[in-house]
């Protein structure tokens, strides 16, 4: 007698640690109080270690606003500043954040593509230099460091080329996680190689949005009379869960909480 087919476990049943990344654009849309409340409710209900993280914070003020509101982690993206200025500004945020028990992610190099309010022409993207990344960590004391290694925000239109040698060179010299931004659309084998090279945090956003929107279009395309948001947002949420589940598996995060 065949055993009954079991449904895949929802993401939180896989017991992964989880980072809830929120951009400045998302904060404007959701409201900072609602954002913090949602993250706190999710952490309480799931029992998982969930970090509420500001993604691509642009200023000292927005980072401090998020910290005061209850964020446990902030990213300051000073990559558009000259190198020395990026170090100076990031160091100030690290000092203030660490005094309040909050971790900080910095960024070096310029990641191309479009995500949320962030837009960088891929022709203007620049790879991080290992020696500069190592010095950046030593002078700022960041808890995680995003370095540009060839990925891009959004979905890829051309061939993906990740410079694993840059990841390896930096990981060999600094003790904090290297962050890979622009994880959407990167082939699984390249993600695995990036992890093997030493990437410790990988950001994925656009794939969730694509899955969400495709599910909504499918529901509305089948029945133009659907007007109840629950009828199309529930399938959209299910589609996003499937993407998150697959990323948890791919990243090796299952049962790591």
Protein Blocks (a to p, Z undefined) as FASTA:
>chain_A
ZZdddddddfklnopacdddddfklmmmnopklmmmmmmmmmmmnopacddddehiabfk
lmmmmmmnopabdcddfklpcfklmmmmmmmmmmmmmmnopacdddedjdedjehjbccd
fklpccddfklmmmmmmmnopabdcddehiaedjdfbdcdddfklmmmmmmmpcbdcdde
hkgopafklmmmmmmnopabdcdfklmmmmmmmmmmmmmmmomkbmbfklmmmmmmmmmm
mmmmmmmmmnopgokZZ
